Amino acid sequence: MLDTLTQRLAKVVKTMRGQARITEENSKEMLREVRLALLEADVALPVVRELTNRIKEKALGEEVVGSLNPGQVLVSIVQRELTAVIGGDLPEKEREINLACTPPAIILLAGLQGAGKTTTAGKLARWLIRNQKKKVLTVSADVYRPAAIEQLKTVSEQAGAEFFPSTTDQKPLDIAAAALDYAKRHFFDVLIVDTAGRLSIDERMMQEASDLSAFLKPIETFFVVDAMVGQDAINTAKVFNDRLPLTGIILTKVDGDSRGGAALSVRQVTGKPIKFIGTGEKLDGFDTFNPEAMASRILGMGDIVALVRDVTSNIDAEKAKKIADRVRKSGRLDLNDFREQMIQMRGMGSMSSLIDKLPAAMQEAAAKQNVSDADADRMIRRTIGIIDSMTPAERHHPELIKASRKRRIAAGAGLPVQEVNKLLKQYDQMTEVMKRMKKGGLSKLLRMAGGRFPGMGGGFPGFGGGRPF
């Protein structure tokens, strides 16, 4: 999101080197670049004006200290003010989901068709089950699209939530009443209600959502908005905010080809906090919204905290410890360990979502590898398939694998023998790394690698120069 702003600010940092103070004169170019970048990102004009005025007010006369230069100081001011505009000035409690009520806590999802409400209902259910340990029921009040009801049923099953059935010949209020009664009788903690949407604002849709809200009295009413819609999100948000007692915003498709205007504008226009963001179609592409982290990502500083959380939450600590202990003792991994690493990598989500959380310089390096999510997934599946075609003895002692065994393994995996050779070569290189690290030659190893990890072609694990084998 907002790649243009990142690039423009990097340019400002370079052009303002060597000056001791931020002045009206030397800040003009920087503010112009910020203003243009925000407008190009489809940020609403009132928001652009407020943000640039706040930056100017805070920046003028700011001393440059230590090893910083005026450009770097300005970027830090932009980060602070950007954080405040997208919700950092709100108390943390207001940015959290509110479930403090007599069960079931009712959550109403509203928004235009195509914003991703139904997928978001499944993602939110999964998040509540995994992170809040809640018993969740979902229901669709969209009686105009049979596919929406079936989709919610599917994503609810995938999320581990229970789905309350509805049909297109029912009235939305009747569906809501029946689902609420069922949720109470079966002691559900949360009831998520997915409402109907239209391609644009429609009076019938707004009245229907308003009637559902008045009947259900939800503890949370989320406006689900597509991050890619830009200025249109502002007009839509105003209408929904006027007609519904919104309590928060869920921003979807944040990883898409978005100019990012919605993220900066919707919260400012509605006065409601962004509480969650969604990425991709997979149910694990969903997280609480962190204004500080989002501002850092917008400015190309990455979101390392979220990256670490993604990694640690998907790593089996006990298995990782056992592998580490084995490596310390023997100085080598066997192919069972290699397979386990591949499985854990796969559980961390898409490669693009992980790369998106890296600082801009590291993102550029990763982009040069030209590895798509499909390539990464294919690589992992192939690796696991090859190892699964080996005998237990071959996995533990890969040196046993000669020509005839390679042909048998390749046939079992349905791949050419060359793929087996590549995997074994990568394994040999990784084993060499382990040996050098055990001997304490890490600095020598890094010099030898030239800043790259041996066996990874300067790229990601299992890739030869960015090309999936």
C-alpha positions in Angstrom: 0.0 0.0 0.0 1.1 3.6 -0.7 4.3 2.5 -2.5 4.4 6.0 -4.1 4.5 7.7 -0.7 7.4 5.4 0.3 9.4 6.3 -2.8 8.7 10.0 -2.5 9.8 10.1 1.1 13.0 8.2 0.3 13.7 10.9 -2.3 13.2 13.6 0.3 15.6 12.0 2.8 18.3 12.0 0.1 17.7 15.7 -1.0 17.7 17.1 2.5 21.0 15.7 3.7 23.5 18.1 5.4 21.0 20.7 6.7 21.0 21.4 10.5 17.4 22.5 10.9 13.9 22.0 9.3 12.8 25.3 7.9 9.8 26.6 6.0 12.0 26.6 2.9 13.5 23.1 3.0 10.2 21.5 4.2 8.2 22.8 1.2 9.4 20.2 -1.2 8.9 17.4 1.3 5.3 18.5 2.1 4.6 18.8 -1.7 5.8 15.2 -2.2 3.7 13.9 0.7 0.6 15.8 -0.6 1.0 14.5 -4.1 1.6 11.0 -2.9 -1.5 11.0 -0.8 -3.7 12.4 -3.6 -2.3 9.8 -6.0 -3.2 7.2 -3.3 -6.9 8.4 -3.5 -6.9 9.8 0.0 -9.8 12.2 0.6 -8.7 15.9 0.1 -9.8 17.0 3.7 -7.6 14.2 5.1 -4.7 15.3 2.9 -5.0 18.9 4.1 -5.3 17.9 7.8 -2.3 15.5 7.6 0.0 17.9 5.8 -0.9 20.8 8.1 -0.2 18.6 11.2 3.2 17.6 9.7 4.1 21.2 8.9 3.2 22.4 12.4 5.2 19.7 14.1 8.2 19.9 11.7 9.1 23.6 11.6 12.0 24.4 13.8 12.7 20.8 14.7 16.3 20.4 15.5 18.4 17.7 13.8 20.2 15.6 16.4 22.8 12.9 16.4 23.4 11.2 13.1 20.0 12.0 11.7 19.4 14.4 8.8 16.4 16.7 8.2 14.8 14.2 5.8 14.9 11.4 8.4 13.5 13.7 11.1 10.7 14.6 8.7 9.9 11.0 8.0 9.7 10.3 11.7 7.2 13.2 12.1 5.2 11.9 9.1 5.1 8.4 10.7 3.8 9.9 14.0 1.1 12.0 12.4 0.1 9.2 9.9 -0.3 6.9 12.9 -2.5 9.4 14.6 -4.7 10.0 11.6 -5.4 6.3 11.0 -6.3 5.6 14.6 -3.2 5.8 16.8 -4.7 8.7 18.7 -7.5 6.5 20.0 -7.2 4.6 23.3 -6.2 0.9 22.7 -9.5 -0.3 24.3 -11.5 1.5 21.6 -9.5 -0.3 18.9 -10.3 -3.7 20.3 -13.3 -5.8 19.6 -16.0 -5.5 22.2 -17.6 -8.7 23.5 -18.6 -7.4 26.9 -22.2 -8.4 27.0 -24.5 -11.3 27.9 -23.9 -14.0 25.3 -24.4 -14.3 22.5 -22.4 -11.2 21.5 -23.9 -10.2 18.1 -21.6 -8.9 15.4 -23.3 -7.4 12.3 -21.3 -7.1 9.1 -22.4 -4.5 6.5 -21.0 -3.2 3.3 -21.2 -3.2 -0.5 -21.3 -6.4 -2.6 -17.8 -7.4 -3.5 -16.2 -5.9 -0.4 -15.6 -9.4 1.0 -18.2 -9.5 3.8 -18.8 -13.3 3.5 -15.2 -14.3 3.5 -14.6 -11.8 6.3 -17.3 -13.5 8.3 -15.4 -16.7 8.1 -12.1 -15.1 8.9 -13.5 -13.3 11.9 -15.1 -16.5 13.1 -11.8 -18.3 12.9 -10.0 -15.4 14.7 -12.5 -15.5 17.5 -12.3 -19.3 17.9 -8.5 -19.3 17.8 -7.6 -16.1 19.6 -10.5 -15.6 21.9 -11.5 -19.3 22.4 -15.2 -18.4 21.6 -18.0 -20.7 20.4 -19.2 -19.0 17.2 -22.4 -19.3 15.1 -22.7 -17.6 11.7 -25.8 -16.9 9.7 -26.4 -15.2 6.3 -29.3 -12.7 5.9 -28.5 -12.3 2.2 -31.6 -13.7 0.7 -30.8 -12.3 -2.8 -27.8 -14.4 -3.5 -28.0 -18.2 -2.9 -24.3 -18.4 -3.5 -23.6 -16.1 -0.6 -25.4 -18.5 1.8 -23.5 -21.5 0.4 -20.2 -19.6 0.6 -20.8 -18.7 4.3 -21.6 -22.3 5.0 -18.3 -23.4 3.4 -16.1 -20.8 5.1 -17.8 -21.4 8.5 -17.0 -25.1 8.3 -13.4 -24.3 7.3 -13.1 -21.8 10.3 -14.5 -24.3 12.8 -17.7 -22.3 13.4 -21.3 -23.6 13.3 -23.5 -22.4 10.4 -27.2 -21.6 10.9 -29.0 -22.4 7.6 -31.2 -19.9 5.8 -33.0 -19.9 2.4 -33.8 -17.2 -0.2 -37.5 -17.5 0.4 -37.2 -16.3 4.0 -37.2 -12.7 5.3 -34.0 -11.3 6.8 -35.6 -10.5 10.1 -37.1 -14.0 10.4 -33.7 -15.5 9.7 -32.1 -13.2 12.3 -34.7 -14.0 14.9 -34.4 -17.8 14.4 -30.5 -17.6 14.5 -30.6 -15.6 17.7 -33.0 -18.0 19.4 -30.8 -20.9 18.3 -27.6 -19.2 19.6 -29.2 -18.6 23.0 -30.5 -22.1 23.4 -27.2 -23.7 22.4 -25.0 -21.3 24.5 -23.0 -19.7 21.7 -20.6 -16.9 22.7 -20.8 -15.0 19.4 -23.3 -14.7 16.6 -22.0 -13.3 13.3 -24.6 -12.0 11.0 -23.7 -11.5 7.3 -26.0 -8.9 5.6 -26.9 -8.4 1.9 -24.9 -6.0 -0.2 -25.4 -4.2 -3.5 -22.9 -3.0 -6.2 -23.8 0.5 -5.0 -25.7 2.3 -2.3 -29.3 1.1 -2.4 -32.2 2.4 -0.2 -33.7 -1.1 0.2 -30.4 -2.5 1.3 -29.8 0.3 3.8 -33.3 0.0 5.3 -32.9 -3.8 5.6 -29.5 -3.4 7.4 -31.0 -0.7 9.6 -34.0 -3.0 10.5 -31.7 -5.9 11.3 -29.5 -3.6 13.5 -32.6 -2.3 15.4 -33.9 -5.8 16.0 -30.6 -7.5 16.9 -29.0 -4.6 18.8 -25.5 -5.8 18.0 -22.5 -5.2 20.3 -20.4 -4.6 17.2 -21.4 -3.3 13.8 -18.6 -3.5 11.3 -18.4 -1.7 8.0 -16.5 -4.0 5.7 -14.7 -2.0 3.0 -12.5 -3.0 0.1 -9.1 -1.2 0.4 -8.9 -1.0 -3.4 -12.0 1.3 -3.9 -10.2 4.5 -3.1 -12.4 7.7 -3.0 -15.6 5.7 -3.5 -15.0 4.2 0.0 -15.4 7.7 1.5 -18.9 8.3 0.0 -20.0 4.8 0.9 -18.7 5.1 4.5 -20.6 8.3 5.0 -23.9 6.7 4.0 -23.4 3.6 6.2 -22.2 5.7 9.1 -25.3 7.9 8.9 -27.7 4.9 8.7 -26.1 2.4 11.1 -24.5 2.6 14.5 -21.1 1.6 13.3 -18.6 0.6 15.9 -15.6 -0.1 13.6 -14.2 -0.8 10.2 -12.8 -4.0 8.6 -10.5 -3.2 5.7 -10.2 -6.1 3.2 -7.9 -6.9 0.3 -5.1 -4.8 1.9 -2.6 -6.9 0.0 -4.2 -6.1 -3.4 -3.2 -3.6 -6.0 -4.3 -0.8 -3.8 -3.4 2.8 -3.7 -4.3 2.8 0.0 -6.7 5.8 0.2 -9.4 3.9 2.0 -7.1 3.1 4.9 -6.3 6.7 5.5 -9.7 8.2 4.8 -12.4 5.9 6.1 -11.4 6.2 9.7 -11.1 10.0 9.5 -14.4 10.4 7.7 -16.5 8.1 10.0 -14.6 8.8 13.2 -14.7 5.0 13.8 -11.6 2.9 14.3 -10.3 0.3 11.9 -10.4 -2.8 14.0 -9.3 -5.6 11.6 -7.5 -5.9 8.2 -7.9 -8.8 5.8 -5.5 -10.1 3.2 -6.0 -12.8 0.5 -8.7 -15.4 0.3 -7.3 -17.8 3.0 -8.9 -17.7 6.4 -5.6 -17.0 8.1 -5.2 -13.7 6.2 -6.9 -11.7 9.0 -5.5 -9.7 11.9 -6.2 -6.9 14.3 -5.4 -3.4 13.0 -2.3 -1.8 14.4 -2.0 1.9 13.4 1.7 2.1 14.4 2.5 -1.0 12.4 0.4 0.1 9.4 2.1 3.5 9.3 5.5 1.8 9.4 4.5 -0.4 6.5 3.2 2.5 4.5 6.5 4.3 5.0 8.5 1.3 3.9 9.7 0.4 7.4 8.0 -3.0 7.4 6.0 -4.6 10.2 8.5 -6.9 11.9 6.3 -7.4 15.0 3.6 -8.9 12.9 6.1 -11.0 10.9 7.5 -12.5 14.1 4.0 -13.1 15.4 3.1 -14.9 12.1 6.1 -17.1 12.3 6.0 -18.0 16.0 2.2 -18.7 16.0 2.7 -21.3 13.2 5.9 -22.9 14.6 5.6 -26.0 16.8 8.0 -25.0 19.5 8.5 -28.5 20.8 9.4 -29.9 17.4 11.7 -26.9 16.7 13.5 -27.6 20.0 14.0 -31.3 19.2 15.4 -30.4 15.8 17.7 -27.8 17.3 19.0 -30.3 19.9 19.6 -32.9 17.2 21.5 -30.4 15.1 23.7 -29.3 18.1 24.6 -33.0 18.8 25.1 -34.2 15.2 25.8 -31.1 13.3 23.3 -32.2 10.6 19.6 -32.3 9.7 18.1 -35.4 8.2 15.4 -35.2 5.5 12.7 -35.8 8.0 13.7 -32.5 9.7 13.9 -30.9 6.2 10.3 -32.1 5.5 9.1 -30.7 8.9 10.6 -27.3 8.0 8.7 -27.3 4.7 5.4 -28.1 6.4 5.9 -25.3 9.0 6.8 -22.8 6.2 3.6 -23.7 4.4 1.6 -23.0 7.6 3.0 -19.4 7.9 0.8 -18.2 5.1 1.6 -16.9 1.6 5.1 -15.7 0.8 3.7 -12.4 -0.5 2.1 -11.7 2.9 5.3 -12.4 4.7 7.4 -10.3 2.3 4.9 -7.5 2.7 5.8 -7.1 6.3 9.6 -6.7 5.6 11.2 -3.3 5.3 11.2 -1.8 1.8 14.9 -2.5 1.1 14.4 -6.2 2.0 11.2 -6.3 -0.1 13.1 -5.1 -3.1 15.7 -7.8 -2.6 12.9 -10.4 -2.3 11.2 -9.0 -5.4 14.3 -9.6 -7.5 14.0 -13.4 -6.7 10.7 -13.2 -8.6 9.0 -15.9 -6.5 5.2 -16.0 -6.7 3.0 -17.6 -4.0 2.1 -20.3 -6.5 5.8 -21.0 -7.1 6.5 -21.2 -3.4 3.6 -23.5 -2.7 4.6 -25.7 -5.7 8.2 -25.9 -4.4 7.1 -27.0 -0.9 4.6 -29.6 -2.3 7.2 -31.1 -4.6 9.8 -31.2 -1.8 7.4 -33.0 0.6 6.4 -35.4 -2.3 10.0 -36.4 -3.0 10.8 -37.0 0.7 7.5 -39.0 1.1 8.7 -41.3 -1.7 11.8 -42.2 0.3 12.2 -45.1 2.8 12.8 -44.2 6.5 16.4 -45.3 6.0 16.9 -43.0 3.0 15.4 -40.0 4.9 17.8 -40.6 7.7 20.8 -41.4 5.6 20.5 -39.5 2.3 24.0 -40.7 1.3 22.4 -44.1 0.5 20.5 -42.6 -2.4 22.3 -43.5 -5.6 21.1 -43.7 -9.2 18.6 -46.6 -9.0 17.1 -45.2 -5.7 16.8 -41.8 -7.3 14.8 -43.2 -10.2 12.5 -45.1 -7.8 12.0 -42.0 -5.7 11.3 -39.8 -8.7 8.8 -42.2 -10.1 7.0 -42.3 -6.7 6.8 -38.5 -6.6 5.8 -38.3 -10.3 8.8 -36.0 -11.0 11.9 -36.1 -13.2 15.1 -37.5 -11.5 16.6 -34.0 -11.8 14.2 -32.7 -9.2 15.5 -35.4 -6.7 19.1 -34.3 -7.6 18.3 -30.7 -6.8 16.7 -31.5 -3.5 19.7 -33.7 -2.4 22.1 -30.9 -3.5 20.2 -28.4 -1.4 20.3 -30.8 1.5 24.1 -31.3 1.1 24.6 -27.5 1.1 22.5 -27.1 4.2 24.4 -29.8 6.0 27.6 -28.0 5.1 26.2 -24.8 6.7 25.3 -26.8 9.9 28.9 -28.2 10.1 30.5 -24.8 9.7 28.2 -23.2 12.3 28.9 -26.1 14.8 32.7 -25.4 14.4 32.1 -21.8 15.2 32.9 -20.5 11.7 29.9 -18.4 11.3 31.8 -15.2 10.3 33.8 -17.2 7.8 30.6 -18.8 6.5 29.0 -15.4 6.0 32.0 -14.1 4.1 32.0 -17.2 2.0 28.3 -16.8 1.2 28.7 -13.1 0.3 25.7 -12.2 2.5 23.5 -15.1 1.1 22.5 -18.4 2.6 24.4 -21.2 1.0 22.2 -23.5 -1.0 19.4 -21.0 -1.4 20.7 -19.2 -4.5 20.7 -15.8 -2.8 16.9 -16.3 -2.3 14.5 -18.2 -0.2 14.8 -21.7 1.2 14.5 -24.3 -1.6 14.9 -21.8 -4.5 17.8 -21.7 -6.9 18.2 -18.0 -7.7 14.5 -17.4 -7.3 13.5 -20.2 -9.7 11.2 -22.8 -8.2 12.6 -26.2 -8.9 
